[in-house]
């Protein structure tokens, strides 16, 4: 981030805020995989089907990522979605 030039700093700040607004408009879709137990249930609303779970809800994402099996048997998949 250019700190010396005030105009560059403002432009950088505007661009950063614009990117943040776009992220809020399109919630991040996350996919998780669990091959060890393909039909595992973690909690209400989190049920892996054939080893996969896909969600855009932050509370469900947090539930999966705070589970003890995350990082051992449950892993996040990288998705590339082309949004308009």
Phi and psi restraints in degrees (range 20) as a CNS / XPLOR table:
assign (resid 1 and name C) (resid 2 and name N)
       (resid 2 and name CA) (resid 2 and name C) 1.0 -76.3 20.0 2
assign (resid 2 and name N) (resid 2 and name CA)
       (resid 2 and name C) (resid 3 and name N) 1.0 108.0 20.0 2
assign (resid 2 and name C) (resid 3 and name N)
       (resid 3 and name CA) (resid 3 and name C) 1.0 -88.9 20.0 2
assign (resid 3 and name N) (resid 3 and name CA)
       (resid 3 and name C) (resid 4 and name N) 1.0 -26.8 20.0 2
assign (resid 3 and name C) (resid 4 and name N)
       (resid 4 and name CA) (resid 4 and name C) 1.0 -73.2 20.0 2
assign (resid 4 and name N) (resid 4 and name CA)
       (resid 4 and name C) (resid 5 and name N) 1.0 -46.0 20.0 2
assign (resid 4 and name C) (resid 5 and name N)
       (resid 5 and name CA) (resid 5 and name C) 1.0 -88.0 20.0 2
assign (resid 5 and name N) (resid 5 and name CA)
       (resid 5 and name C) (resid 6 and name N) 1.0 119.7 20.0 2
assign (resid 5 and name C) (resid 6 and name N)
       (resid 6 and name CA) (resid 6 and name C) 1.0 -63.9 20.0 2
assign (resid 6 and name N) (resid 6 and name CA)
       (resid 6 and name C) (resid 7 and name N) 1.0 -40.0 20.0 2
assign (resid 6 and name C) (resid 7 and name N)
       (resid 7 and name CA) (resid 7 and name C) 1.0 -67.2 20.0 2
assign (resid 7 and name N) (resid 7 and name CA)
       (resid 7 and name C) (resid 8 and name N) 1.0 -40.9 20.0 2
assign (resid 7 and name C) (resid 8 and name N)
       (resid 8 and name CA) (resid 8 and name C) 1.0 -65.7 20.0 2
assign (resid 8 and name N) (resid 8 and name CA)
       (resid 8 and name C) (resid 9 and name N) 1.0 -38.0 20.0 2
assign (resid 8 and name C) (resid 9 and name N)
       (resid 9 and name CA) (resid 9 and name C) 1.0 -64.0 20.0 2
assign (resid 9 and name N) (resid 9 and name CA)
       (resid 9 and name C) (resid 10 and name N) 1.0 -43.4 20.0 2
assign (resid 9 and name C) (resid 10 and name N)
       (resid 10 and name CA) (resid 10 and name C) 1.0 -64.7 20.0 2
assign (resid 10 and name N) (resid 10 and name CA)
       (resid 10 and name C) (resid 11 and name N) 1.0 -41.9 20.0 2
assign (resid 10 and name C) (resid 11 and name N)
       (resid 11 and name CA) (resid 11 and name C) 1.0 -63.5 20.0 2
assign (resid 11 and name N) (resid 11 and name CA)
       (resid 11 and name C) (resid 12 and name N) 1.0 -41.2 20.0 2
assign (resid 11 and name C) (resid 12 and name N)
       (resid 12 and name CA) (resid 12 and name C) 1.0 -64.9 20.0 2
assign (resid 12 and name N) (resid 12 and name CA)
       (resid 12 and name C) (resid 13 and name N) 1.0 -40.6 20.0 2
assign (resid 12 and name C) (resid 13 and name N)
       (resid 13 and name CA) (resid 13 and name C) 1.0 -64.9 20.0 2
assign (resid 13 and name N) (resid 13 and name CA)
       (resid 13 and name C) (resid 14 and name N) 1.0 -42.4 20.0 2
assign (resid 13 and name C) (resid 14 and name N)
       (resid 14 and name CA) (resid 14 and name C) 1.0 -62.3 20.0 2
assign (resid 14 and name N) (resid 14 and name CA)
       (resid 14 and name C) (resid 15 and name N) 1.0 -42.2 20.0 2
assign (resid 14 and name C) (resid 15 and name N)
       (resid 15 and name CA) (resid 15 and name C) 1.0 -65.4 20.0 2
assign (resid 15 and name N) (resid 15 and name CA)
       (resid 15 and name C) (resid 16 and name N) 1.0 -40.6 20.0 2
assign (resid 15 and name C) (resid 16 and name N)
       (resid 16 and name CA) (resid 16 and name C) 1.0 -63.1 20.0 2
assign (resid 16 and name N) (resid 16 and name CA)
       (resid 16 and name C) (resid 17 and name N) 1.0 -42.6 20.0 2
assign (resid 16 and name C) (resid 17 and name N)
       (resid 17 and name CA) (resid 17 and name C) 1.0 -67.4 20.0 2
assign (resid 17 and name N) (resid 17 and name CA)
       (resid 17 and name C) (resid 18 and name N) 1.0 -36.8 20.0 2
assign (resid 17 and name C) (resid 18 and name N)
       (resid 18 and name CA) (resid 18 and name C) 1.0 -63.9 20.0 2
assign (resid 18 and name N) (resid 18 and name CA)
       (resid 18 and name C) (resid 19 and name N) 1.0 -43.8 20.0 2
assign (resid 18 and name C) (resid 19 and name N)
       (resid 19 and name CA) (resid 19 and name C) 1.0 -63.8 20.0 2
assign (resid 19 and name N) (resid 19 and name CA)
       (resid 19 and name C) (resid 20 and name N) 1.0 -36.7 20.0 2
assign (resid 19 and name C) (resid 20 and name N)
       (resid 20 and name CA) (resid 20 and name C) 1.0 -66.0 20.0 2
assign (resid 20 and name N) (resid 20 and name CA)
       (resid 20 and name C) (resid 21 and name N) 1.0 -39.4 20.0 2
assign (resid 20 and name C) (resid 21 and name N)
       (resid 21 and name CA) (resid 21 and name C) 1.0 -65.2 20.0 2
assign (resid 21 and name N) (resid 21 and name CA)
       (resid 21 and name C) (resid 22 and name N) 1.0 -37.6 20.0 2
assign (resid 21 and name C) (resid 22 and name N)
       (resid 22 and name CA) (resid 22 and name C) 1.0 -65.7 20.0 2
assign (resid 22 and name N) (resid 22 and name CA)
       (resid 22 and name C) (resid 23 and name N) 1.0 -41.4 20.0 2
assign (resid 22 and name C) (resid 23 and name N)
       (resid 23 and name CA) (resid 23 and name C) 1.0 -62.4 20.0 2
assign (resid 23 and name N) (resid 23 and name CA)
       (resid 23 and name C) (resid 24 and name N) 1.0 -36.6 20.0 2
assign (resid 23 and name C) (resid 24 and name N)
       (resid 24 and name CA) (resid 24 and name C) 1.0 -71.9 20.0 2
assign (resid 24 and name N) (resid 24 and name CA)
       (resid 24 and name C) (resid 25 and name N) 1.0 -32.5 20.0 2
assign (resid 24 and name C) (resid 25 and name N)
       (resid 25 and name CA) (resid 25 and name C) 1.0 -69.9 20.0 2
assign (resid 25 and name N) (resid 25 and name CA)
       (resid 25 and name C) (resid 26 and name N) 1.0 -35.4 20.0 2
assign (resid 25 and name C) (resid 26 and name N)
       (resid 26 and name CA) (resid 26 and name C) 1.0 -116.7 20.0 2
assign (resid 26 and name N) (resid 26 and name CA)
       (resid 26 and name C) (resid 27 and name N) 1.0 98.1 20.0 2
assign (resid 26 and name C) (resid 27 and name N)
       (resid 27 and name CA) (resid 27 and name C) 1.0 -60.3 20.0 2
assign (resid 27 and name N) (resid 27 and name CA)
       (resid 27 and name C) (resid 28 and name N) 1.0 145.1 20.0 2
assign (resid 27 and name C) (resid 28 and name N)
       (resid 28 and name CA) (resid 28 and name C) 1.0 -69.9 20.0 2
assign (resid 28 and name N) (resid 28 and name CA)
       (resid 28 and name C) (resid 29 and name N) 1.0 126.2 20.0 2
assign (resid 28 and name C) (resid 29 and name N)
       (resid 29 and name CA) (resid 29 and name C) 1.0 -91.3 20.0 2
assign (resid 29 and name N) (resid 29 and name CA)
       (resid 29 and name C) (resid 30 and name N) 1.0 125.2 20.0 2
assign (resid 29 and name C) (resid 30 and name N)
       (resid 30 and name CA) (resid 30 and name C) 1.0 -120.6 20.0 2
assign (resid 30 and name N) (resid 30 and name CA)
       (resid 30 and name C) (resid 31 and name N) 1.0 141.1 20.0 2
assign (resid 30 and name C) (resid 31 and name N)
       (resid 31 and name CA) (resid 31 and name C) 1.0 -119.1 20.0 2
assign (resid 31 and name N) (resid 31 and name CA)
       (resid 31 and name C) (resid 32 and name N) 1.0 141.6 20.0 2
assign (resid 31 and name C) (resid 32 and name N)
       (resid 32 and name CA) (resid 32 and name C) 1.0 -127.4 20.0 2
assign (resid 32 and name N) (resid 32 and name CA)
       (resid 32 and name C) (resid 33 and name N) 1.0 151.0 20.0 2
assign (resid 32 and name C) (resid 33 and name N)
       (resid 33 and name CA) (resid 33 and name C) 1.0 -129.6 20.0 2
assign (resid 33 and name N) (resid 33 and name CA)
       (resid 33 and name C) (resid 34 and name N) 1.0 140.1 20.0 2
assign (resid 33 and name C) (resid 34 and name N)
       (resid 34 and name CA) (resid 34 and name C) 1.0 -140.7 20.0 2
assign (resid 34 and name N) (resid 34 and name CA)
       (resid 34 and name C) (resid 35 and name N) 1.0 98.9 20.0 2
assign (resid 34 and name C) (resid 35 and name N)
       (resid 35 and name CA) (resid 35 and name C) 1.0 -85.5 20.0 2
assign (resid 35 and name N) (resid 35 and name CA)
       (resid 35 and name C) (resid 36 and name N) 1.0 -19.9 20.0 2
assign (resid 35 and name C) (resid 36 and name N)
       (resid 36 and name CA) (resid 36 and name C) 1.0 -67.2 20.0 2
assign (resid 36 and name N) (resid 36 and name CA)
       (resid 36 and name C) (resid 37 and name N) 1.0 -44.4 20.0 2
assign (resid 36 and name C) (resid 37 and name N)
       (resid 37 and name CA) (resid 37 and name C) 1.0 -132.3 20.0 2
assign (resid 37 and name N) (resid 37 and name CA)
       (resid 37 and name C) (resid 38 and name N) 1.0 91.1 20.0 2
assign (resid 37 and name C) (resid 38 and name N)
       (resid 38 and name CA) (resid 38 and name C) 1.0 -63.2 20.0 2
assign (resid 38 and name N) (resid 38 and name CA)
       (resid 38 and name C) (resid 39 and name N) 1.0 -19.5 20.0 2
assign (resid 38 and name C) (resid 39 and name N)
       (resid 39 and name CA) (resid 39 and name C) 1.0 -120.9 20.0 2
assign (resid 39 and name N) (resid 39 and name CA)
       (resid 39 and name C) (resid 40 and name N) 1.0 39.3 20.0 2
assign (resid 39 and name C) (resid 40 and name N)
       (resid 40 and name CA) (resid 40 and name C) 1.0 -72.6 20.0 2
assign (resid 40 and name N) (resid 40 and name CA)
       (resid 40 and name C) (resid 41 and name N) 1.0 143.4 20.0 2
assign (resid 40 and name C) (resid 41 and name N)
       (resid 41 and name CA) (resid 41 and name C) 1.0 -113.0 20.0 2
assign (resid 41 and name N) (resid 41 and name CA)
       (resid 41 and name C) (resid 42 and name N) 1.0 128.8 20.0 2
assign (resid 41 and name C) (resid 42 and name N)
       (resid 42 and name CA) (resid 42 and name C) 1.0 -99.0 20.0 2
assign (resid 42 and name N) (resid 42 and name CA)
       (resid 42 and name C) (resid 43 and name N) 1.0 -39.0 20.0 2
assign (resid 42 and name C) (resid 43 and name N)
       (resid 43 and name CA) (resid 43 and name C) 1.0 -171.1 20.0 2
assign (resid 43 and name N) (resid 43 and name CA)
       (resid 43 and name C) (resid 44 and name N) 1.0 -168.9 20.0 2
assign (resid 43 and name C) (resid 44 and name N)
       (resid 44 and name CA) (resid 44 and name C) 1.0 -65.0 20.0 2
assign (resid 44 and name N) (resid 44 and name CA)
       (resid 44 and name C) (resid 45 and name N) 1.0 121.5 20.0 2
assign (resid 44 and name C) (resid 45 and name N)
       (resid 45 and name CA) (resid 45 and name C) 1.0 93.4 20.0 2
assign (resid 45 and name N) (resid 45 and name CA)
       (resid 45 and name C) (resid 46 and name N) 1.0 -8.3 20.0 2
assign (resid 45 and name C) (resid 46 and name N)
       (resid 46 and name CA) (resid 46 and name C) 1.0 -115.1 20.0 2
assign (resid 46 and name N) (resid 46 and name CA)
       (resid 46 and name C) (resid 47 and name N) 1.0 103.1 20.0 2
assign (resid 46 and name C) (resid 47 and name N)
       (resid 47 and name CA) (resid 47 and name C) 1.0 -137.1 20.0 2
assign (resid 47 and name N) (resid 47 and name CA)
       (resid 47 and name C) (resid 48 and name N) 1.0 117.6 20.0 2
assign (resid 47 and name C) (resid 48 and name N)
       (resid 48 and name CA) (resid 48 and name C) 1.0 -78.1 20.0 2
assign (resid 48 and name N) (resid 48 and name CA)
       (resid 48 and name C) (resid 49 and name N) 1.0 132.7 20.0 2
assign (resid 48 and name C) (resid 49 and name N)
       (resid 49 and name CA) (resid 49 and name C) 1.0 -115.6 20.0 2
assign (resid 49 and name N) (resid 49 and name CA)
       (resid 49 and name C) (resid 50 and name N) 1.0 120.4 20.0 2
assign (resid 49 and name C) (resid 50 and name N)
       (resid 50 and name CA) (resid 50 and name C) 1.0 55.3 20.0 2
assign (resid 50 and name N) (resid 50 and name CA)
       (resid 50 and name C) (resid 51 and name N) 1.0 30.9 20.0 2
assign (resid 50 and name C) (resid 51 and name N)
       (resid 51 and name CA) (resid 51 and name C) 1.0 89.0 20.0 2
assign (resid 51 and name N) (resid 51 and name CA)
       (resid 51 and name C) (resid 52 and name N) 1.0 -0.1 20.0 2
assign (resid 51 and name C) (resid 52 and name N)
       (resid 52 and name CA) (resid 52 and name C) 1.0 -120.5 20.0 2
assign (resid 52 and name N) (resid 52 and name CA)
       (resid 52 and name C) (resid 53 and name N) 1.0 147.2 20.0 2
assign (resid 52 and name C) (resid 53 and name N)
       (resid 53 and name CA) (resid 53 and name C) 1.0 -141.4 20.0 2
assign (resid 53 and name N) (resid 53 and name CA)
       (resid 53 and name C) (resid 54 and name N) 1.0 130.0 20.0 2
assign (resid 53 and name C) (resid 54 and name N)
       (resid 54 and name CA) (resid 54 and name C) 1.0 -127.0 20.0 2
assign (resid 54 and name N) (resid 54 and name CA)
       (resid 54 and name C) (resid 55 and name N) 1.0 130.6 20.0 2
assign (resid 54 and name C) (resid 55 and name N)
       (resid 55 and name CA) (resid 55 and name C) 1.0 -154.0 20.0 2
assign (resid 55 and name N) (resid 55 and name CA)
       (resid 55 and name C) (resid 56 and name N) 1.0 154.9 20.0 2
assign (resid 55 and name C) (resid 56 and name N)
       (resid 56 and name CA) (resid 56 and name C) 1.0 -114.7 20.0 2
assign (resid 56 and name N) (resid 56 and name CA)
       (resid 56 and name C) (resid 57 and name N) 1.0 -2.2 20.0 2
assign (resid 56 and name C) (resid 57 and name N)
       (resid 57 and name CA) (resid 57 and name C) 1.0 -84.1 20.0 2
assign (resid 57 and name N) (resid 57 and name CA)
       (resid 57 and name C) (resid 58 and name N) 1.0 121.0 20.0 2
assign (resid 57 and name C) (resid 58 and name N)
       (resid 58 and name CA) (resid 58 and name C) 1.0 -60.5 20.0 2
assign (resid 58 and name N) (resid 58 and name CA)
       (resid 58 and name C) (resid 59 and name N) 1.0 -33.9 20.0 2
assign (resid 58 and name C) (resid 59 and name N)
       (resid 59 and name CA) (resid 59 and name C) 1.0 -68.6 20.0 2
assign (resid 59 and name N) (resid 59 and name CA)
       (resid 59 and name C) (resid 60 and name N) 1.0 -34.5 20.0 2
assign (resid 59 and name C) (resid 60 and name N)
       (resid 60 and name CA) (resid 60 and name C) 1.0 -73.9 20.0 2
assign (resid 60 and name N) (resid 60 and name CA)
       (resid 60 and name C) (resid 61 and name N) 1.0 -36.6 20.0 2
assign (resid 60 and name C) (resid 61 and name N)
       (resid 61 and name CA) (resid 61 and name C) 1.0 -61.5 20.0 2
assign (resid 61 and name N) (resid 61 and name CA)
       (resid 61 and name C) (resid 62 and name N) 1.0 -42.9 20.0 2
assign (resid 61 and name C) (resid 62 and name N)
       (resid 62 and name CA) (resid 62 and name C) 1.0 -64.9 20.0 2
assign (resid 62 and name N) (resid 62 and name CA)
       (resid 62 and name C) (resid 63 and name N) 1.0 -38.8 20.0 2
assign (resid 62 and name C) (resid 63 and name N)
       (resid 63 and name CA) (resid 63 and name C) 1.0 -62.8 20.0 2
assign (resid 63 and name N) (resid 63 and name CA)
       (resid 63 and name C) (resid 64 and name N) 1.0 -41.1 20.0 2
assign (resid 63 and name C) (resid 64 and name N)
       (resid 64 and name CA) (resid 64 and name C) 1.0 -68.8 20.0 2
assign (resid 64 and name N) (resid 64 and name CA)
       (resid 64 and name C) (resid 65 and name N) 1.0 -44.6 20.0 2
assign (resid 64 and name C) (resid 65 and name N)
       (resid 65 and name CA) (resid 65 and name C) 1.0 -75.8 20.0 2
assign (resid 65 and name N) (resid 65 and name CA)
       (resid 65 and name C) (resid 66 and name N) 1.0 -15.5 20.0 2
assign (resid 65 and name C) (resid 66 and name N)
       (resid 66 and name CA) (resid 66 and name C) 1.0 -97.2 20.0 2
assign (resid 66 and name N) (resid 66 and name CA)
       (resid 66 and name C) (resid 67 and name N) 1.0 -2.2 20.0 2
assign (resid 66 and name C) (resid 67 and name N)
       (resid 67 and name CA) (resid 67 and name C) 1.0 -70.0 20.0 2
assign (resid 67 and name N) (resid 67 and name CA)
       (resid 67 and name C) (resid 68 and name N) 1.0 148.7 20.0 2
assign (resid 67 and name C) (resid 68 and name N)
       (resid 68 and name CA) (resid 68 and name C) 1.0 -64.4 20.0 2
assign (resid 68 and name N) (resid 68 and name CA)
       (resid 68 and name C) (resid 69 and name N) 1.0 -26.6 20.0 2
assign (resid 68 and name C) (resid 69 and name N)
       (resid 69 and name CA) (resid 69 and name C) 1.0 -80.0 20.0 2
assign (resid 69 and name N) (resid 69 and name CA)
       (resid 69 and name C) (resid 70 and name N) 1.0 -12.8 20.0 2
assign (resid 69 and name C) (resid 70 and name N)
       (resid 70 and name CA) (resid 70 and name C) 1.0 -67.5 20.0 2
assign (resid 70 and name N) (resid 70 and name CA)
       (resid 70 and name C) (resid 71 and name N) 1.0 126.2 20.0 2
assign (resid 70 and name C) (resid 71 and name N)
       (resid 71 and name CA) (resid 71 and name C) 1.0 95.5 20.0 2
assign (resid 71 and name N) (resid 71 and name CA)
       (resid 71 and name C) (resid 72 and name N) 1.0 -19.0 20.0 2
assign (resid 71 and name C) (resid 72 and name N)
       (resid 72 and name CA) (resid 72 and name C) 1.0 -104.2 20.0 2
assign (resid 72 and name N) (resid 72 and name CA)
       (resid 72 and name C) (resid 73 and name N) 1.0 -52.4 20.0 2
assign (resid 72 and name C) (resid 73 and name N)
       (resid 73 and name CA) (resid 73 and name C) 1.0 -122.9 20.0 2
assign (resid 73 and name N) (resid 73 and name CA)
       (resid 73 and name C) (resid 74 and name N) 1.0 -20.5 20.0 2
assign (resid 73 and name C) (resid 74 and name N)
       (resid 74 and name CA) (resid 74 and name C) 1.0 -109.2 20.0 2
assign (resid 74 and name N) (resid 74 and name CA)
       (resid 74 and name C) (resid 75 and name N) 1.0 128.4 20.0 2
assign (resid 74 and name C) (resid 75 and name N)
       (resid 75 and name CA) (resid 75 and name C) 1.0 -131.2 20.0 2
assign (resid 75 and name N) (resid 75 and name CA)
       (resid 75 and name C) (resid 76 and name N) 1.0 151.6 20.0 2
assign (resid 75 and name C) (resid 76 and name N)
       (resid 76 and name CA) (resid 76 and name C) 1.0 -88.1 20.0 2
assign (resid 76 and name N) (resid 76 and name CA)
       (resid 76 and name C) (resid 77 and name N) 1.0 137.2 20.0 2
assign (resid 76 and name C) (resid 77 and name N)
       (resid 77 and name CA) (resid 77 and name C) 1.0 -98.1 20.0 2
assign (resid 77 and name N) (resid 77 and name CA)
       (resid 77 and name C) (resid 78 and name N) 1.0 145.6 20.0 2
assign (resid 77 and name C) (resid 78 and name N)
       (resid 78 and name CA) (resid 78 and name C) 1.0 -86.7 20.0 2
assign (resid 78 and name N) (resid 78 and name CA)
       (resid 78 and name C) (resid 79 and name N) 1.0 125.1 20.0 2
assign (resid 78 and name C) (resid 79 and name N)
       (resid 79 and name CA) (resid 79 and name C) 1.0 -113.9 20.0 2
assign (resid 79 and name N) (resid 79 and name CA)
       (resid 79 and name C) (resid 80 and name N) 1.0 139.4 20.0 2
assign (resid 79 and name C) (resid 80 and name N)
       (resid 80 and name CA) (resid 80 and name C) 1.0 -117.2 20.0 2
assign (resid 80 and name N) (resid 80 and name CA)
       (resid 80 and name C) (resid 81 and name N) 1.0 108.3 20.0 2
assign (resid 80 and name C) (resid 81 and name N)
       (resid 81 and name CA) (resid 81 and name C) 1.0 -112.9 20.0 2
assign (resid 81 and name N) (resid 81 and name CA)
       (resid 81 and name C) (resid 82 and name N) 1.0 127.1 20.0 2
assign (resid 81 and name C) (resid 82 and name N)
       (resid 82 and name CA) (resid 82 and name C) 1.0 -88.7 20.0 2
assign (resid 82 and name N) (resid 82 and name CA)
       (resid 82 and name C) (resid 83 and name N) 1.0 106.4 20.0 2
assign (resid 82 and name C) (resid 83 and name N)
       (resid 83 and name CA) (resid 83 and name C) 1.0 -102.1 20.0 2
assign (resid 83 and name N) (resid 83 and name CA)
       (resid 83 and name C) (resid 84 and name N) 1.0 149.0 20.0 2
